[in-house]
Every structure is written in C-alpha cells, then in structure tokens.
Amino acid sequence: MRKEAGLIEALSLLGLARRAGVVARGSEATRRALREGRARLVLYAGDASETQLAKIEKLVGARGVRSLRVADRELLGAALGGPPLTAVAVTDEPMAEELARRLLGSAAGFKSGRDWR
C-alpha cells in the first residue's frame, strides 16, 4: 500500500504538468509529440495493447527519448483527471526529469523502458 501511495504521489505531478500545458495525452498525441521532437519523457501503461506500444516504442527508440512503463491505463488516465490512457508524453525537460526522479524513487508499479540519464 505504501509503495502504491508513492507511485500515486509521483504521478500527481502529471496533473501539474497538464495544467502547465506540457503533456501530450493518449497514444496518437504521444506519437505526434515524438515525431515533432517535443517529447522529453514517455510514460506507457503496463496494460496497453502491444500494437499501440510497438508504434510508440519505435518512435521512442528512433528519437532517443526516455520512457517508463507505469502501472496501468486507468491509473495513468486518473493521474491526468481523465479516462484511461495508453501513453503520455511530457514535453518539458525539467518537468520530465522531476517526474522520472519521483517515479524511480517510488519503486512501485513501473519498469524502466530505457535508461534514465
């Protein structure tokens, strides 16, 4: 329970990022942010379809963007105050760094998709 609370607290930063206008929500918006070179961090839902993940992971690899796999679509969407989401892209570097630091510090419900540097 404590680990899940840490993850939820870390993901609450996504709401702040949304209000600041530095989040692309959903798989299509995430792919667009990646293609346009705006994505700094991509968060994937652990229960996302393999088809959607393959499309996003291809762009993540091509662009060298950092990514983390987060618990599930429902939790990812709830962190942004909306419906379940497959993926989100954070487009502001300082916000991306802080969010990744918090997620990696929470040690719950996610796996690193790429090395965080």
PyRosetta script that sets phi, psi and omega in degrees:
from pyrosetta import init, pose_from_sequence

init()
pose = pose_from_sequence("MRKEAGLIEALSLLGLARRAGVVARGSEATRRALREGRARLVLYAGDASETQLAKIEKLVGARGVRSLRVADRELLGAALGGPPLTAVAVTDEPMAEELARRLLGSAAGFKSGRDWR")
pose.set_psi(1, -41.5)
pose.set_omega(1, -179.6)
pose.set_phi(2, -63.9)
pose.set_psi(2, -40.4)
pose.set_omega(2, 178.7)
pose.set_phi(3, -63.9)
pose.set_psi(3, -42.0)
pose.set_omega(3, 179.1)
pose.set_phi(4, -63.9)
pose.set_psi(4, -38.2)
pose.set_omega(4, 177.8)
pose.set_phi(5, -63.0)
pose.set_psi(5, -37.6)
pose.set_omega(5, 177.6)
pose.set_phi(6, -64.8)
pose.set_psi(6, -39.0)
pose.set_omega(6, 177.8)
pose.set_phi(7, -66.5)
pose.set_psi(7, -45.2)
pose.set_omega(7, 179.4)
pose.set_phi(8, -61.8)
pose.set_psi(8, -41.4)
pose.set_omega(8, 178.0)
pose.set_phi(9, -62.8)
pose.set_psi(9, -41.8)
pose.set_omega(9, 178.6)
pose.set_phi(10, -64.1)
pose.set_psi(10, -43.0)
pose.set_omega(10, -178.7)
pose.set_phi(11, -70.9)
pose.set_psi(11, -19.0)
pose.set_omega(11, 178.2)
pose.set_phi(12, -61.9)
pose.set_psi(12, -23.1)
pose.set_omega(12, 176.0)
pose.set_phi(13, -63.0)
pose.set_psi(13, -25.1)
pose.set_omega(13, 177.3)
pose.set_phi(14, -62.2)
pose.set_psi(14, -35.7)
pose.set_omega(14, 177.5)
pose.set_phi(15, -61.9)
pose.set_psi(15, -41.1)
pose.set_omega(15, 176.7)
pose.set_phi(16, -64.0)
pose.set_psi(16, -42.2)
pose.set_omega(16, 178.4)
pose.set_phi(17, -63.2)
pose.set_psi(17, -39.5)
pose.set_omega(17, 177.7)
pose.set_phi(18, -61.6)
pose.set_psi(18, -46.2)
pose.set_omega(18, 179.7)
pose.set_phi(19, -64.8)
pose.set_psi(19, -28.7)
pose.set_omega(19, 177.6)
pose.set_phi(20, -80.6)
pose.set_psi(20, -7.4)
pose.set_omega(20, 178.4)
pose.set_phi(21, 78.4)
pose.set_psi(21, 26.3)
pose.set_omega(21, -176.8)
pose.set_phi(22, -117.5)
pose.set_psi(22, 30.3)
pose.set_omega(22, 177.9)
pose.set_phi(23, -129.7)
pose.set_psi(23, 131.8)
pose.set_omega(23, 171.1)
pose.set_phi(24, -101.7)
pose.set_psi(24, 117.8)
pose.set_omega(24, -174.1)
pose.set_phi(25, -99.1)
pose.set_psi(25, 133.0)
pose.set_omega(25, 176.6)
pose.set_phi(26, 95.8)
pose.set_psi(26, 162.1)
pose.set_omega(26, -174.7)
pose.set_phi(27, -66.2)
pose.set_psi(27, -41.0)
pose.set_omega(27, -179.9)
pose.set_phi(28, -66.8)
pose.set_psi(28, -45.0)
pose.set_omega(28, 178.8)
pose.set_phi(29, -64.7)
pose.set_psi(29, -35.4)
pose.set_omega(29, 177.7)
pose.set_phi(30, -65.9)
pose.set_psi(30, -44.8)
pose.set_omega(30, 177.9)
pose.set_phi(31, -62.8)
pose.set_psi(31, -39.0)
pose.set_omega(31, 178.1)
pose.set_phi(32, -62.3)
pose.set_psi(32, -46.3)
pose.set_omega(32, 179.7)
pose.set_phi(33, -61.5)
pose.set_psi(33, -37.2)
pose.set_omega(33, 177.4)
pose.set_phi(34, -67.2)
pose.set_psi(34, -47.1)
pose.set_omega(34, -179.9)
pose.set_phi(35, -61.0)
pose.set_psi(35, -37.5)
pose.set_omega(35, -178.1)
pose.set_phi(36, -82.5)
pose.set_psi(36, -3.5)
pose.set_omega(36, 178.8)
pose.set_phi(37, 76.6)
pose.set_psi(37, 18.5)
pose.set_omega(37, -178.6)
pose.set_phi(38, -93.0)
pose.set_psi(38, -22.3)
pose.set_omega(38, -175.8)
pose.set_phi(39, -70.5)
pose.set_psi(39, 134.0)
pose.set_omega(39, 177.2)
pose.set_phi(40, -113.4)
pose.set_psi(40, -24.3)
pose.set_omega(40, 178.3)
pose.set_phi(41, -152.7)
pose.set_psi(41, 134.9)
pose.set_omega(41, 175.4)
pose.set_phi(42, -115.9)
pose.set_psi(42, 131.5)
pose.set_omega(42, 174.1)
pose.set_phi(43, -109.1)
pose.set_psi(43, 127.2)
pose.set_omega(43, 179.1)
pose.set_phi(44, -107.0)
pose.set_psi(44, 147.5)
pose.set_omega(44, 170.7)
pose.set_phi(45, -82.7)
pose.set_psi(45, 136.1)
pose.set_omega(45, -179.4)
pose.set_phi(46, -63.6)
pose.set_psi(46, -23.2)
pose.set_omega(46, -179.1)
pose.set_phi(47, -104.5)
pose.set_psi(47, 18.9)
pose.set_omega(47, 179.0)
pose.set_phi(48, -70.5)
pose.set_psi(48, 155.5)
pose.set_omega(48, 179.8)
pose.set_phi(49, -67.1)
pose.set_psi(49, 145.8)
pose.set_omega(49, -179.9)
pose.set_phi(50, -62.5)
pose.set_psi(50, -31.8)
pose.set_omega(50, 178.9)
pose.set_phi(51, -63.8)
pose.set_psi(51, -48.2)
pose.set_omega(51, 179.0)
pose.set_phi(52, -63.9)
pose.set_psi(52, -44.0)
pose.set_omega(52, -179.3)
pose.set_phi(53, -62.3)
pose.set_psi(53, -39.9)
pose.set_omega(53, -179.8)
pose.set_phi(54, -61.4)
pose.set_psi(54, -41.7)
pose.set_omega(54, 178.7)
pose.set_phi(55, -62.3)
pose.set_psi(55, -44.2)
pose.set_omega(55, -178.1)
pose.set_phi(56, -72.0)
pose.set_psi(56, -44.5)
pose.set_omega(56, -177.8)
pose.set_phi(57, -62.0)
pose.set_psi(57, -33.5)
pose.set_omega(57, 177.2)
pose.set_phi(58, -60.7)
pose.set_psi(58, -45.1)
pose.set_omega(58, 178.8)
pose.set_phi(59, -70.4)
pose.set_psi(59, -38.2)
pose.set_omega(59, 178.0)
pose.set_phi(60, -58.7)
pose.set_psi(60, -46.0)
pose.set_omega(60, 179.4)
pose.set_phi(61, -65.1)
pose.set_psi(61, -42.8)
pose.set_omega(61, -178.6)
pose.set_phi(62, -66.3)
pose.set_psi(62, -34.8)
pose.set_omega(62, -177.5)
pose.set_phi(63, -93.0)
pose.set_psi(63, -10.5)
pose.set_omega(63, -179.5)
pose.set_phi(64, 68.0)
pose.set_psi(64, 33.1)
pose.set_omega(64, -178.6)
pose.set_phi(65, -88.3)
pose.set_psi(65, 142.3)
pose.set_omega(65, 177.0)
pose.set_phi(66, -71.7)
pose.set_psi(66, 147.0)
pose.set_omega(66, 179.3)
pose.set_phi(67, -146.9)
pose.set_psi(67, 153.7)
pose.set_omega(67, 176.5)
pose.set_phi(68, -136.7)
pose.set_psi(68, 142.0)
pose.set_omega(68, 175.4)
pose.set_phi(69, -94.6)
pose.set_psi(69, 124.5)
pose.set_omega(69, -175.5)
pose.set_phi(70, -107.4)
pose.set_psi(70, 157.9)
pose.set_omega(70, -172.8)
pose.set_phi(71, -32.3)
pose.set_psi(71, -74.9)
pose.set_omega(71, -177.7)
pose.set_phi(72, -156.0)
pose.set_psi(72, 171.5)
pose.set_omega(72, -176.4)
pose.set_phi(73, -61.9)
pose.set_psi(73, -39.2)
pose.set_omega(73, -178.4)
pose.set_phi(74, -63.4)
pose.set_psi(74, -46.2)
pose.set_omega(74, 179.7)
pose.set_phi(75, -66.0)
pose.set_psi(75, -40.9)
pose.set_omega(75, 179.7)
pose.set_phi(76, -63.4)
pose.set_psi(76, -44.0)
pose.set_omega(76, 177.5)
pose.set_phi(77, -65.4)
pose.set_psi(77, -42.6)
pose.set_omega(77, -179.8)
pose.set_phi(78, -62.2)
pose.set_psi(78, -33.7)
pose.set_omega(78, 178.7)
pose.set_phi(79, -62.1)
pose.set_psi(79, -24.8)
pose.set_omega(79, 179.1)
pose.set_phi(80, -104.8)
pose.set_psi(80, 7.8)
pose.set_omega(80, 176.9)
pose.set_phi(81, 72.4)
pose.set_psi(81, 31.6)
pose.set_omega(81, -177.6)
pose.set_phi(82, -143.8)
pose.set_psi(82, -163.0)
pose.set_omega(82, -179.7)
pose.set_phi(83, -72.4)
pose.set_psi(83, 170.3)
pose.set_omega(83, 178.8)
pose.set_phi(84, -54.9)
pose.set_psi(84, 142.5)
pose.set_omega(84, -179.2)
pose.set_phi(85, -129.2)
pose.set_psi(85, 141.9)
pose.set_omega(85, 176.5)
pose.set_phi(86, -76.9)
pose.set_psi(86, -41.2)
pose.set_omega(86, -175.4)
pose.set_phi(87, -156.5)
pose.set_psi(87, 155.3)
pose.set_omega(87, 171.5)
pose.set_phi(88, -139.2)
pose.set_psi(88, 150.9)
pose.set_omega(88, 175.0)
pose.set_phi(89, -117.7)
pose.set_psi(89, 133.3)
pose.set_omega(89, 173.7)
pose.set_phi(90, -96.7)
pose.set_psi(90, 128.5)
pose.set_omega(90, -172.0)
pose.set_phi(91, -105.2)
pose.set_psi(91, 3.3)
pose.set_omega(91, 179.5)
pose.set_phi(92, -113.6)
pose.set_psi(92, 123.4)
pose.set_omega(92, -175.2)
pose.set_phi(93, -59.6)
pose.set_psi(93, -50.9)
pose.set_omega(93, 179.4)
pose.set_phi(94, -59.8)
pose.set_psi(94, -39.4)
pose.set_omega(94, 178.6)
pose.set_phi(95, -66.4)
pose.set_psi(95, -41.3)
pose.set_omega(95, 178.7)
pose.set_phi(96, -61.7)
pose.set_psi(96, -43.7)
pose.set_omega(96, 179.5)
pose.set_phi(97, -63.2)
pose.set_psi(97, -45.1)
pose.set_omega(97, -179.3)
pose.set_phi(98, -65.9)
pose.set_psi(98, -42.7)
pose.set_omega(98, 179.5)
pose.set_phi(99, -62.4)
pose.set_psi(99, -46.2)
pose.set_omega(99, 179.1)
pose.set_phi(100, -63.3)
pose.set_psi(100, -40.9)
pose.set_omega(100, 178.6)
pose.set_phi(101, -59.4)
pose.set_psi(101, -44.5)
pose.set_omega(101, 180.0)
pose.set_phi(102, -67.8)
pose.set_psi(102, -41.8)
pose.set_omega(102, 179.5)
pose.set_phi(103, -65.2)
pose.set_psi(103, -44.4)
pose.set_omega(103, 179.0)
pose.set_phi(104, -66.0)
pose.set_psi(104, -31.5)
pose.set_omega(104, 176.9)
pose.set_phi(105, -74.6)
pose.set_psi(105, -23.9)
pose.set_omega(105, -178.5)
pose.set_phi(106, -75.5)
pose.set_psi(106, -25.7)
pose.set_omega(106, 177.1)
pose.set_phi(107, 51.5)
pose.set_psi(107, 35.4)
pose.set_omega(107, -179.0)
pose.set_phi(108, -143.0)
pose.set_psi(108, 133.3)
pose.set_omega(108, 166.7)
pose.set_phi(109, 74.4)
pose.set_psi(109, 15.0)
pose.set_omega(109, 178.7)
pose.set_phi(110, -150.2)
pose.set_psi(110, 162.4)
pose.set_omega(110, 174.6)
pose.set_phi(111, -128.9)
pose.set_psi(111, 145.7)
pose.set_omega(111, 177.9)
pose.set_phi(112, -74.5)
pose.set_psi(112, 127.9)
pose.set_omega(112, 178.3)
pose.set_phi(113, -85.1)
pose.set_psi(113, -28.6)
pose.set_omega(113, 178.3)
pose.set_phi(114, -146.3)
pose.set_psi(114, 159.6)
pose.set_omega(114, 178.7)
pose.set_phi(115, -66.2)
pose.set_psi(115, 133.0)
pose.set_omega(115, 176.1)
pose.set_phi(116, -86.9)
pose.set_psi(116, 125.0)
pose.set_omega(116, -179.1)
pose.set_phi(117, -118.1)
pose.dump_pdb("model.pdb")
